[in-house]
Amino acid sequence: MTTDAAPTTRRRLPLVALLTAQLVSLAGNAVTVIAVPLYVLHITGSAVATGVAGVFATVPIIVGGALGGVIVDRFGFRVSSIVADVVSGLTVLAIPVLAATVGLPFWALLLLVFVSGLFDTPGDSARASLVPDLARLGAVPITRAAGAQSAIERSARLLGAAVAGGLVVLVGPLGALFIDAGTFALSALIVTLFVPRPGRAGAATRPGGSTAGGEAGATSGTGAGARGSGAGASGGAGIRHPESYRAGLVAGFRFLWSNRLIRAVVLLVTLTNAIDVAGMTVLKPVYATTVLGDPAALGAMIACFAGGALVGSVVFAGIGHRLAGRGLFVACFAVAGVLPYASMALMIPFLALLAVMIVSGFAAGAINPMISTVMYGTIPEAMRARVFGATSAGVAATMPLGALVAGLAVEAFGLQATLVGAAVLYGCLTLTPLFDRSFHGLAAARLDTAGAGT
């Protein structure tokens, strides 16, 4: 027991370091999302200009996700993660530096915001693509690693939003962006120092001579272990990519569309994301203002949901490898999506609504880890980043439409009718995994990936 403890700790250090880097980088993104609009509003006094800046911040998520994955696969996950953080940090740093020295025209601000956002999704895809290999290296079940990753993402957004609010009050938006640039540098440094280069992971071996990456998993024939061998813990860089960029891009989208399970999951999330964004940007703010009579109630609703989601992610990380499957997937979607809109439509008491938000958030916290587990178990390592990127672009594509339709529906039919419609539509979408045979692979993907960390 004692002799095995130190090697196990060393093997798990790269995974812990990667998740730490993800926490720091995503917290930096959260600071950017808050500080930049406040700066634009401060210098222009225009809500329209602030909205334009918001467009330049969100469009790169789709573009970078769709086009950057092939580059990440080609240059390697570790290198791509580092480069993405460095570029994001430099572009964020340029905003306060230029504003304080030679001046920063609005068009230049938009360009910097666009470039920074353009590298965010490839960087996230690169770090997500490293998780399966580092989980195998540390003998961690992939469901547990995916749950930890989701908990880190939610923690980063909560932490980043809180820190951003405090920084803006203390040092202003430009000062907040100075500190924000430092978070990207720290994330890049952590990956550089603690995530092994391609080929070095094999040096960390288990007693008896087998590699920590799991030769047994590489010959088992299924799951992430069968697809993940050959590139080491850093992944990607050791794999040859003879195809052109265009061919690689097409191959990624073709794989996404041809795999029935992943295609079904992405289509479901794409449609439910439209409703989620409608709720976040239109329905919940209008409900807090007109029904509850207190705009500050929106913050309490969001905080309760986010807190529940964080706890749900942590719980799934501990026990999800025993429970994940189609039934839990449907149940979590129903509780996370249908329950909040139905409760608001019924106009239940505010404290009861907050309790609903906590429960709904708890269910939502398990959804992303389940989806990540499915993707880790089915996507070949050589295509991992491009498929992750294409998925991010796809699920984000309907977000602006959801907000627009919700606004029009509230104006035309009223808030309560729109809430009922959102709950019913969400419920219908949630039931599709019970009737669509494409979702039958959920349990199989869990079982395949469970063996990768054992």
FENWOKA-V382993 format. One record per backbone hydrogen bond with DSSP energy under -1.0 kcal/mol. NH is the residue of the N-H (numbers start at 1). CO is the residue of the C=O. E is the energy in kcal/mol with one decimal. If there is no record, write none. Layout:
BEGIN
nh co e
NH CO E
NH CO E
END
This chain:
BEGIN
nh co e
8 4 -2.0
9 5 -2.3
10 6 -2.4
11 7 -2.4
12 8 -1.7
13 9 -1.1
16 12 -2.2
17 13 -2.9
18 14 -2.5
19 15 -2.4
20 16 -2.1
21 17 -2.7
22 18 -2.4
23 19 -2.2
24 20 -2.4
25 21 -2.8
26 22 -2.7
27 23 -2.0
28 24 -1.9
29 25 -1.9
30 26 -2.2
31 27 -1.9
32 28 -2.2
33 29 -2.4
34 30 -1.3
35 31 -3.1
36 32 -2.2
38 34 -1.4
39 35 -2.2
40 36 -2.7
41 37 -2.7
42 38 -1.8
43 39 -2.3
44 40 -2.2
45 41 -1.7
50 46 -1.7
51 47 -2.2
52 48 -2.4
53 49 -2.3
54 50 -1.9
55 51 -2.0
56 52 -2.2
57 53 -1.1
58 54 -1.5
59 55 -2.7
61 58 -1.1
63 59 -2.2
64 60 -3.4
65 61 -1.6
66 62 -2.2
67 63 -2.5
68 64 -2.2
72 68 -2.1
73 69 -2.6
74 70 -1.9
75 71 -2.5
76 72 -1.9
77 235 -1.2
80 76 -1.9
81 77 -2.2
82 78 -2.0
83 79 -2.8
84 80 -2.5
85 81 -1.9
86 82 -2.3
87 83 -2.7
88 84 -2.4
89 85 -2.6
90 86 -2.4
91 87 -2.5
92 88 -2.3
93 89 -2.5
94 90 -1.9
97 93 -1.8
98 94 -2.7
99 95 -2.1
100 96 -1.8
103 98 -2.8
109 105 -2.1
110 106 -2.3
111 107 -2.0
112 108 -2.4
113 109 -2.5
114 110 -2.3
115 111 -2.6
116 112 -2.5
117 113 -2.3
118 114 -2.0
119 115 -1.1
123 119 -1.8
124 120 -2.5
125 121 -2.9
126 122 -2.4
127 123 -2.2
128 124 -2.6
129 125 -2.2
130 126 -1.1
134 130 -2.2
135 131 -2.6
136 132 -2.2
137 133 -2.2
138 134 -1.9
139 136 -1.1
140 135 -3.0
145 141 -2.2
146 142 -2.9
147 143 -2.2
148 144 -2.3
149 145 -2.4
150 146 -2.3
151 147 -2.4
152 148 -2.4
153 149 -2.2
154 150 -2.3
155 151 -2.6
156 152 -2.7
157 153 -1.8
158 154 -2.1
159 155 -3.3
160 156 -3.3
161 157 -2.2
162 158 -2.1
163 159 -2.9
164 160 -2.8
165 161 -2.2
166 162 -2.0
167 163 -2.9
168 164 -2.6
169 165 -1.6
170 166 -2.3
171 167 -3.4
176 172 -2.2
177 173 -1.8
178 174 -1.7
179 175 -1.8
180 176 -2.3
181 177 -2.2
182 178 -1.0
183 179 -1.0
184 180 -1.2
185 181 -1.6
186 182 -2.3
187 183 -2.3
188 184 -2.3
189 185 -2.1
190 186 -2.3
191 187 -2.0
192 188 -2.2
193 189 -2.3
194 190 -2.5
195 191 -1.6
200 197 -2.0
203 200 -1.4
204 201 -1.6
205 203 -1.2
206 210 -2.9
209 206 -1.9
212 204 -1.6
214 211 -1.4
218 214 -1.6
226 222 -1.0
227 223 -1.2
228 224 -2.3
237 235 -2.3
239 236 -1.6
248 244 -2.7
249 245 -2.6
250 246 -2.6
251 247 -2.4
252 248 -2.0
253 249 -2.0
254 250 -2.8
255 251 -2.5
256 252 -2.2
257 253 -2.1
258 254 -2.5
259 255 -2.0
263 259 -2.7
264 260 -2.2
265 261 -2.4
266 262 -2.8
267 263 -2.5
268 264 -2.2
269 265 -2.6
270 266 -2.7
271 267 -1.9
272 268 -2.5
273 269 -2.5
274 270 -1.1
275 271 -1.1
276 272 -2.6
277 273 -2.9
278 274 -1.8
279 275 -2.4
280 276 -2.4
281 277 -2.8
282 278 -2.0
283 278 -2.3
284 279 -2.9
286 282 -2.5
287 283 -2.5
288 284 -2.8
289 285 -2.0
290 286 -3.0
291 287 -1.7
292 287 -2.1
294 288 -2.3
297 294 -2.1
298 295 -1.6
300 296 -1.2
301 297 -2.3
302 298 -2.6
303 299 -2.6
304 300 -2.3
305 301 -2.1
306 302 -2.8
307 303 -2.7
308 304 -2.3
309 305 -2.4
310 306 -2.2
311 307 -2.0
312 308 -2.5
313 309 -2.3
314 310 -2.0
315 311 -2.7
316 312 -2.5
317 313 -2.1
318 314 -1.2
319 315 -2.1
320 316 -2.8
322 319 -1.8
324 320 -2.9
329 325 -2.2
330 326 -2.4
331 327 -2.3
332 328 -2.6
333 329 -2.0
334 330 -2.4
335 331 -2.4
336 332 -2.6
337 333 -2.4
338 334 -1.5
339 334 -1.4
342 338 -2.4
343 339 -2.4
344 340 -2.2
345 341 -2.3
346 342 -1.8
348 343 -1.5
353 349 -2.3
354 350 -2.3
355 351 -1.8
356 352 -2.1
357 353 -2.3
358 354 -2.0
359 355 -2.2
360 356 -3.0
361 357 -2.6
362 358 -2.3
363 359 -2.0
364 360 -2.5
365 361 -2.0
366 363 -1.2
367 364 -1.1
370 366 -1.7
371 367 -2.4
372 368 -3.0
373 369 -2.4
374 370 -2.0
375 371 -2.3
376 372 -2.9
377 373 -1.6
379 375 -2.3
383 380 -1.7
384 381 -1.2
387 383 -2.1
388 384 -2.5
389 385 -2.8
390 386 -2.5
391 387 -2.4
392 388 -2.5
393 389 -2.3
394 390 -2.4
395 391 -2.8
396 392 -1.1
399 396 -1.2
402 398 -2.3
403 399 -1.8
404 400 -2.0
405 401 -2.8
406 402 -2.2
407 403 -2.0
408 404 -2.2
409 405 -2.6
410 406 -2.5
411 407 -1.8
412 408 -2.1
413 409 -3.3
414 410 -1.3
418 414 -1.6
419 415 -2.5
420 416 -2.3
421 417 -2.4
422 418 -2.5
423 419 -2.4
424 420 -2.5
425 421 -2.7
426 422 -2.5
427 423 -2.3
428 424 -2.4
429 425 -2.3
430 426 -2.5
431 427 -1.4
432 429 -1.0
434 431 -1.6
435 432 -1.2
436 432 -2.4
439 436 -1.7
440 437 -1.7
442 439 -1.8
445 441 -2.6
446 442 -1.7
447 443 -2.3
448 444 -2.5
449 445 -2.3
450 446 -1.9
452 449 -1.2
END
